[in-house]
Amino acid sequence: MATKEFRLGGHMEQSMNLGSEGVQLTKPASEIFIVDDNEEWRETLAAILELEGYRVIGFSEGTSFLKEAMTRVPICIFLDVVMPGLSGLELLKKLKEESYAAPVFLVSARADEPVVMEGMSNGALGFIEKPFDPYTAVLRVRDAVDIWARRAENGVMSAFQSAGSDDEVRLTRRECQVLALIAAGAQNREIASNLGVTKQVAANYRCRIMKKFGAKSAADLIRLALAETADASREFVVYPLRSDLS
């Protein structure tokens, strides 16, 4: 039987507010939460995602998950709908009440339309029917990382627009992406991995931005970047390094 999968369009990241009274956001931890009472499925999915370079934290029930979730924000969450105790939908509603920033993917062995619609209306980014190819989860994680990247990029661009600098520093969209990564502490290797370019191209972008800012050193650029993008950089996630990059 083919896997059924439902996803929202491109506006999900705008509907989830970053930050709340209950959660102090820095940047999302480079880890993924899996909440499912099926231990075999949890371990299988974790193994696949760990091969991609992510740290995975598994939970067999909702109470311990909520306690951990209130201490930090992962890249994304895979949340089973049917579990003992709090159900996936109940957990999703609690996350929505906290304006929790991490994208959530609901998973279930049954793709009941009312459940899917209720999940989407309460902030789920997508729904995946079990059983499914574990690589599907890898693709959804990449979707989540893209959402964090767009949030940071939009934050950087907004910061420059509101700053009204007399020097009129103007950055291209790609340069904004690079600057957000620099502000998040990424080196050229990590910038290249995130943007799918070579290290040399990443270095060229860094050099170009330094010239635009008048930065005299890498440390000076980071200081300027952090000053200009203080809020946006805290919302940026850096990809785990891919092993195929030299």
Summary of the structure (lengths in Angstrom):
residues: 246
radius of gyration: 19.2
end to end distance: 40.4
largest distance: 60.8
contacts: 784
relative contact order: 0.14
helix: 50%
strand: 11%
